[in-house]
Amino acid sequence: MPKQIKNVKHSQNAMAKIKASNAKNGSKNPVIRRVNQQRPSGDQQSSFYNALADPFHPSSLGCQVPDPFPFPTATFHVHQTTVLGTNAVFGNTSGGIAFLPNPVLSMVDLQHADTLTSVNNLVTVTPFTKYSSVATNVASAIYGAVTPAALSSVYSDYRVVSWGIKISNLQPELSATGRMMVAMVPIGDTIPSYKELASATLAGALTPIFGIDQAYLNSSNILELPTGFEITVQDLLHGDLQIAGMYSNANFWTFKTSVTQGGPTLTTVAGDSASYNSAGSTVASVGYKDIVRCQGGAAIVLYVEGIPAGQPNAFQIETIYHLEGTPNFSSTANNALISSTGKKVSIGTSVGVELAMAKASKFDNAIHWLERGAQFLNDNRDTIVKIGSAAARYM
């Protein structure tokens, strides 16, 4: 007799004996045998949390959001550095900047947006792309880590899995001065479309992004925010400050299309957000908001002061965005190259996403102080030991 049938008969005989015992003792309550189901291992949730809390760690590459009904997605990341400093012509020693959780709407030079002059920038060197080259337009203060064209060439729809920044001092140790204030600002869904932002000429166009006028963000007022704190340049001489993205809502991880505007006909365009000229009530710009949405995320705002005038290399800001999404076709013909490798998907419930989000968004978990040198050794200890052991065998 097969083993499975024997087990079934044994269970049936045991249940019959229990029922007979209950009947003899006068108990009419049925006996319910509960089977404890094995819980998920939690690997997906823990790896997702690690990506949220430490986006610069090598294990965060290729991270995905655990979904209850997942689709295989392609994963990419954008890893860049931006240099902040002061301009000798303008003579400023302070300025603010904001980083946003979006690869297309990634950075706003608050110092430049507040004055709209060509020589008053806090950003001195960056691989990011400006929305406009006209220095007197507020669009010239807005940057994207990638352009909409570059994003749409890879993804038809996408989402940011994890992101963060790392702040380093570039000033010489003997002359390093100044301080930096940091705060997080939750982002709503009032961000104008990409087309509106790219054609913006007035500084007030930035207010819907943060809900706060850029003149107030570009000041030490950010210390009044609940998450505001301050460090000195002398602190940064001993290490780097890593700030992971903070989140207020799981809607942040909904997929977003990479289309900036629709064109139903040759003479009309479509979008879900529009700007118009108040004088003649004519439409000035229209487009879709999806590609620049940050709802559920938070901007990281920095304000520095006391930097030596004419110091173009004061700070380095390292940024990283981990992306996943559906690949886009690169050709209208039936010869586009699409990866046929079935990538392992991350399966999990929305509860797991929210738990990881809640844990990673705790202020103490989002802020990390990295001691120079020692942090690299700690993160790569096993690899260094293996390389050292291998090298010792050949000596």
C-alpha positions as CSV (number, residue, x, y, z in Angstrom):
1,M,0.0,0.0,0.0
2,P,1.4,3.4,-0.9
3,K,2.7,5.5,2.0
4,Q,0.3,8.4,1.3
5,I,-2.8,6.1,1.6
6,K,-1.5,4.6,4.8
7,N,-1.1,8.1,6.3
8,V,-4.6,9.0,5.3
9,K,-6.1,5.9,6.8
10,H,-4.1,6.4,10.0
11,S,-5.4,10.0,10.3
12,Q,-9.0,8.8,9.7
13,N,-8.7,6.1,12.4
14,A,-7.2,8.6,14.8
15,M,-10.1,11.0,14.2
16,A,-12.6,8.3,14.7
17,K,-11.1,7.4,18.1
18,I,-11.2,11.0,19.2
19,K,-14.9,11.3,18.2
20,A,-15.7,8.1,20.1
21,S,-13.9,9.4,23.1
22,N,-15.8,12.7,23.0
23,A,-19.1,10.9,22.6
24,K,-18.4,8.7,25.6
25,N,-17.4,11.7,27.8
26,G,-20.5,13.6,26.8
27,S,-18.7,16.3,24.8
28,K,-20.5,17.5,21.7
29,N,-17.8,20.0,20.6
30,P,-16.0,18.9,17.5
31,V,-12.3,18.5,17.7
32,I,-10.5,20.8,15.2
33,R,-7.0,20.0,14.2
34,R,-5.2,23.1,13.1
35,V,-2.3,23.0,10.7
36,N,0.2,25.9,11.0
37,Q,1.1,27.1,7.5
38,Q,4.7,28.0,6.9
39,R,5.2,31.7,6.7
40,P,7.1,33.3,3.8
41,S,10.8,33.5,4.5
42,G,10.7,37.3,4.4
43,D,13.7,37.5,2.1
44,Q,11.9,39.8,-0.3
45,Q,10.8,42.1,2.4
46,S,14.2,42.3,4.0
47,S,16.0,42.8,0.7
48,F,13.5,45.6,-0.2
49,Y,14.0,47.2,3.2
50,N,17.8,47.0,2.8
51,A,17.5,48.8,-0.6
52,L,15.3,51.5,1.0
53,A,17.6,52.0,4.0
54,D,21.0,51.7,2.2
55,P,20.5,52.5,-1.5
56,F,24.3,52.8,-2.1
57,H,25.1,49.3,-0.9
58,P,26.1,47.0,-3.8
59,S,23.4,44.5,-2.7
60,S,20.8,47.2,-3.7
61,L,21.6,46.9,-7.4
62,G,18.8,45.3,-9.2
63,C,16.3,45.7,-6.3
64,Q,12.6,45.3,-7.0
65,V,9.4,46.2,-5.1
66,P,7.6,43.0,-3.9
67,D,4.2,42.8,-5.5
68,P,1.3,40.4,-4.8
69,F,0.8,40.1,-8.6
70,P,4.2,40.7,-10.0
71,F,5.3,41.2,-13.6
72,P,8.9,40.5,-14.7
73,T,10.6,43.9,-14.9
74,A,13.9,45.2,-16.2
75,T,16.0,46.9,-13.6
76,F,18.4,49.9,-14.1
77,H,20.0,52.5,-11.9
78,V,21.3,56.0,-12.3
79,H,24.4,56.9,-10.2
80,Q,25.9,60.3,-10.5
81,T,27.8,63.1,-8.6
82,T,27.1,66.8,-8.4
83,V,29.4,69.5,-7.1
84,L,28.1,72.5,-5.1
85,G,29.9,75.7,-4.5
86,T,29.9,79.5,-4.5
87,N,30.4,82.0,-7.4
88,A,33.2,84.6,-7.0
89,V,31.4,87.0,-9.3
90,F,28.2,87.1,-7.2
91,G,30.1,86.8,-3.9
92,N,27.5,84.6,-2.3
93,T,28.5,82.4,0.7
94,S,25.2,80.5,1.0
95,G,22.5,78.7,-1.0
96,G,19.9,76.0,-1.0
97,I,19.2,72.9,-3.2
98,A,16.6,70.2,-3.3
99,F,16.8,66.6,-4.5
100,L,13.6,64.8,-5.4
101,P,12.7,61.1,-5.7
102,N,12.3,61.1,-9.5
103,P,14.9,60.4,-12.2
104,V,13.4,63.1,-14.5
105,L,12.6,65.7,-11.9
106,S,15.7,65.2,-9.7
107,M,17.1,68.5,-8.5
108,V,16.2,72.1,-8.0
109,D,18.9,74.8,-7.5
110,L,16.9,76.9,-5.0
111,Q,19.6,79.6,-4.9
112,H,19.3,80.1,-8.7
113,A,15.5,79.9,-8.7
114,D,15.4,82.6,-6.0
115,T,17.4,85.2,-8.0
116,L,17.3,84.0,-11.6
117,T,20.6,85.4,-12.5
118,S,23.2,83.6,-14.5
119,V,26.0,84.0,-11.9
120,N,24.1,83.0,-8.8
121,N,24.1,79.2,-8.9
122,L,24.8,76.7,-6.1
123,V,25.3,73.9,-8.6
124,T,28.7,74.3,-10.3
125,V,29.3,70.9,-11.9
126,T,26.7,68.2,-12.7
127,P,25.9,65.6,-15.3
128,F,22.2,66.3,-14.7
129,T,20.3,68.0,-17.6
130,K,18.8,71.4,-17.2
131,Y,15.2,71.9,-18.2
132,S,16.1,75.2,-19.9
133,S,19.3,77.0,-20.9
134,V,17.8,80.4,-20.4
135,A,19.2,81.6,-17.1
136,T,16.4,84.0,-16.4
137,N,13.8,81.3,-16.6
138,V,13.0,79.2,-13.5
139,A,13.2,76.1,-15.7
140,S,17.0,76.6,-15.8
141,A,17.0,75.9,-12.0
142,I,15.4,72.4,-12.6
143,Y,17.4,69.4,-13.4
144,G,16.8,65.8,-14.3
145,A,19.2,62.9,-13.7
146,V,17.9,61.5,-17.1
147,T,15.9,63.2,-19.8
148,P,12.4,62.0,-20.7
149,A,13.7,60.8,-24.0
150,A,16.4,58.7,-22.4
151,L,13.9,57.2,-19.9
152,S,11.3,56.4,-22.5
153,S,13.9,54.7,-24.7
154,V,14.3,52.2,-22.0
155,Y,11.0,52.0,-20.2
156,S,7.3,52.3,-21.3
157,D,6.4,52.5,-17.7
158,Y,8.6,52.6,-14.6
159,R,8.9,53.3,-10.9
160,V,11.7,54.3,-8.5
161,V,12.4,51.4,-6.1
162,S,14.9,53.2,-3.9
163,W,17.0,56.3,-4.0
164,G,19.2,58.5,-1.8
165,I,22.1,61.0,-1.6
166,K,25.5,61.0,-0.1
167,I,27.1,64.3,1.0
168,S,30.9,64.8,1.1
169,N,33.1,67.7,1.8
170,L,35.5,68.9,-0.9
171,Q,37.1,71.9,0.9
172,P,40.7,71.8,2.1
173,E,40.9,70.7,5.7
174,L,42.8,73.8,6.9
175,S,40.3,76.3,5.4
176,A,37.1,74.3,5.5
177,T,34.3,76.5,7.0
178,G,30.5,76.7,7.0
179,R,27.6,74.6,8.0
180,M,24.8,72.6,6.3
181,M,21.1,72.3,7.3
182,V,19.1,69.3,6.1
183,A,15.4,68.7,6.1
184,M,12.8,66.4,4.3
185,V,9.7,67.8,2.6
186,P,6.8,65.4,1.8
187,I,5.7,65.7,-1.8
188,G,2.0,65.8,-2.9
189,D,0.4,65.4,-6.3
190,T,0.3,69.1,-7.3
191,I,3.5,68.9,-9.4
192,P,2.9,70.4,-12.8
193,S,3.6,68.3,-15.9
194,Y,7.1,68.0,-17.4
195,K,6.0,70.2,-20.3
196,E,4.8,72.9,-18.0
197,L,7.9,72.9,-15.9
198,A,10.2,72.9,-19.0
199,S,8.5,76.1,-20.2
200,A,8.1,77.8,-16.8
201,T,9.4,81.4,-16.6
202,L,8.2,82.5,-13.2
203,A,9.7,81.4,-9.9
204,G,6.2,80.7,-8.5
205,A,6.1,77.6,-10.7
206,L,8.1,75.7,-8.1
207,T,5.7,76.3,-5.2
208,P,3.3,73.5,-6.2
209,I,6.2,71.0,-6.1
210,F,7.0,71.6,-2.4
211,G,4.0,73.5,-1.1
212,I,6.5,76.0,0.2
213,D,7.9,79.0,-1.7
214,Q,11.4,78.5,-2.8
215,A,12.5,81.7,-1.1
216,Y,11.7,80.1,2.3
217,L,13.3,76.8,1.4
218,N,16.4,78.7,0.3
219,S,17.1,79.8,3.8
220,S,17.8,78.5,7.3
221,N,14.1,78.3,7.8
222,I,14.2,74.7,6.9
223,L,15.5,74.0,10.5
224,E,11.9,74.8,11.6
225,L,10.7,71.7,9.8
226,P,10.2,68.6,12.0
227,T,13.0,66.7,10.3
228,G,15.4,69.6,10.2
229,F,18.9,69.2,11.6
230,E,22.4,70.8,11.2
231,I,25.9,69.6,10.7
232,T,29.1,71.6,10.3
233,V,31.7,71.3,7.6
234,Q,34.1,70.2,10.3
235,D,31.9,67.2,10.9
236,L,32.1,66.3,7.2
237,L,35.9,66.2,7.5
238,H,35.6,62.9,9.4
239,G,33.1,61.2,7.2
240,D,30.2,61.4,4.7
241,L,26.5,61.8,5.4
242,Q,24.2,59.4,3.6
243,I,20.5,60.1,3.5
244,A,18.1,57.5,2.2
245,G,14.7,58.5,0.7
246,M,11.8,58.8,3.1
247,Y,8.2,57.7,2.2
248,S,4.8,58.5,3.5
249,N,2.6,56.4,1.3
250,A,2.9,53.1,-0.7
251,N,1.4,54.9,-3.7
252,F,4.9,56.0,-4.4
253,W,5.6,52.6,-6.0
254,T,2.8,52.6,-8.5
255,F,4.0,52.3,-12.1
256,K,4.2,55.6,-14.1
257,T,4.2,56.0,-17.9
258,S,7.1,57.7,-19.5
259,V,5.0,59.7,-22.0
260,T,5.2,63.5,-21.5
261,Q,2.2,64.4,-23.7
262,G,-0.2,62.9,-26.2
263,G,-0.9,64.0,-29.8
264,P,-4.3,62.8,-31.0
265,T,-3.9,64.9,-34.1
266,L,-1.2,67.0,-35.8
267,T,-2.7,70.2,-34.4
268,T,-3.7,69.2,-30.8
269,V,-1.9,67.7,-27.8
270,A,-3.3,65.9,-24.7
271,G,-2.4,65.9,-21.1
272,D,-3.8,65.9,-17.6
273,S,-2.3,69.2,-16.5
274,A,-2.2,72.5,-18.3
275,S,-1.1,76.1,-17.9
276,Y,-2.8,79.1,-19.6
277,N,-2.2,82.8,-20.1
278,S,-4.4,84.7,-17.8
279,A,-4.7,87.6,-20.1
280,G,-6.2,85.8,-23.1
281,S,-7.1,82.5,-21.5
282,T,-5.1,80.7,-24.1
283,V,-3.3,77.4,-23.2
284,A,0.4,77.9,-22.8
285,S,1.5,74.4,-22.1
286,V,-0.1,71.0,-21.6
287,G,1.2,67.5,-20.7
288,Y,1.0,64.4,-18.6
289,K,2.1,64.5,-14.9
290,D,2.9,60.8,-14.6
291,I,6.6,61.0,-15.6
292,V,7.4,63.6,-12.9
293,R,5.2,62.3,-10.1
294,C,6.7,62.0,-6.6
295,Q,3.6,61.4,-4.5
296,G,4.3,59.4,-1.4
297,G,8.0,60.4,-1.4
298,A,9.9,63.3,0.1
299,A,12.4,65.8,-1.2
300,I,15.7,66.2,0.6
301,V,16.4,69.9,1.0
302,L,19.9,71.2,1.8
303,Y,20.9,74.8,2.8
304,V,24.6,75.8,3.2
305,E,26.0,79.0,4.7
306,G,29.3,80.3,5.7
307,I,31.2,78.8,2.7
308,P,34.1,80.9,1.5
309,A,33.1,83.2,-1.4
310,G,34.5,81.9,-4.7
311,Q,34.7,78.3,-3.6
312,P,33.3,76.4,-6.5
313,N,34.2,73.0,-5.0
314,A,32.6,73.0,-1.6
315,F,30.6,69.8,-1.5
316,Q,30.0,66.7,-3.5
317,I,26.5,65.2,-3.6
318,E,26.3,61.6,-4.8
319,T,22.9,60.5,-6.0
320,I,21.5,57.1,-6.9
321,Y,18.1,56.0,-8.3
322,H,17.1,52.4,-8.6
323,L,14.5,51.9,-11.3
324,E,12.4,49.0,-12.5
325,G,9.8,48.8,-15.3
326,T,8.5,47.4,-18.5
327,P,11.0,47.6,-21.4
328,N,10.0,49.9,-24.3
329,F,10.3,49.0,-28.0
330,S,13.2,50.7,-29.7
331,S,11.7,50.3,-33.2
332,T,8.3,50.4,-34.9
333,A,9.3,47.4,-37.0
334,N,9.1,43.9,-35.7
335,N,12.8,43.7,-35.1
336,A,13.2,45.4,-31.7
337,L,15.6,43.7,-29.4
338,I,14.0,42.8,-26.1
339,S,15.6,40.7,-23.4
340,S,14.1,37.2,-23.4
341,T,15.6,36.3,-20.0
342,G,12.9,35.6,-17.5
343,K,14.0,37.7,-14.5
344,K,13.2,36.5,-11.1
345,V,10.3,38.6,-9.7
346,S,9.9,39.8,-6.2
347,I,6.6,38.5,-4.8
348,G,5.1,39.9,-1.6
349,T,2.1,41.6,-0.2
350,S,1.3,45.3,0.1
351,V,1.6,44.8,3.9
352,G,5.2,43.8,3.4
353,V,5.9,46.9,1.4
354,E,4.3,49.1,4.0
355,L,6.2,47.4,6.8
356,A,9.5,47.9,5.0
357,M,8.5,51.5,4.2
358,A,7.6,52.3,7.8
359,K,10.8,50.9,9.1
360,A,13.1,52.5,6.5
361,S,11.4,55.9,6.8
362,K,12.2,56.2,10.5
363,F,14.4,59.2,10.7
364,D,17.2,57.2,12.5
365,N,17.2,54.6,9.8
366,A,17.2,57.1,6.9
367,I,20.3,59.0,8.1
368,H,23.6,57.2,8.1
369,W,27.0,58.6,9.1
370,L,29.7,57.0,7.1
371,E,33.2,57.1,8.5
372,R,35.7,57.4,5.7
373,G,37.7,54.3,5.0
374,A,36.2,52.2,7.8
375,Q,32.8,52.1,6.1
376,F,34.2,50.6,2.9
377,L,36.1,48.0,5.0
378,N,33.0,47.1,6.9
379,D,30.7,46.8,3.9
380,N,33.2,44.7,1.9
381,R,34.9,42.8,4.8
382,D,34.1,39.3,3.4
383,T,35.4,40.2,-0.1
384,I,38.6,41.7,1.2
385,V,39.3,38.7,3.4
386,K,38.8,36.3,0.4
387,I,41.0,38.4,-1.8
388,G,43.6,38.6,0.9
389,S,43.5,34.8,1.5
390,A,43.8,34.1,-2.2
391,A,46.8,36.5,-2.5
392,A,48.5,34.9,0.4
393,R,48.4,31.5,-1.2
394,Y,50.5,32.8,-4.1
395,M,53.1,34.6,-2.0
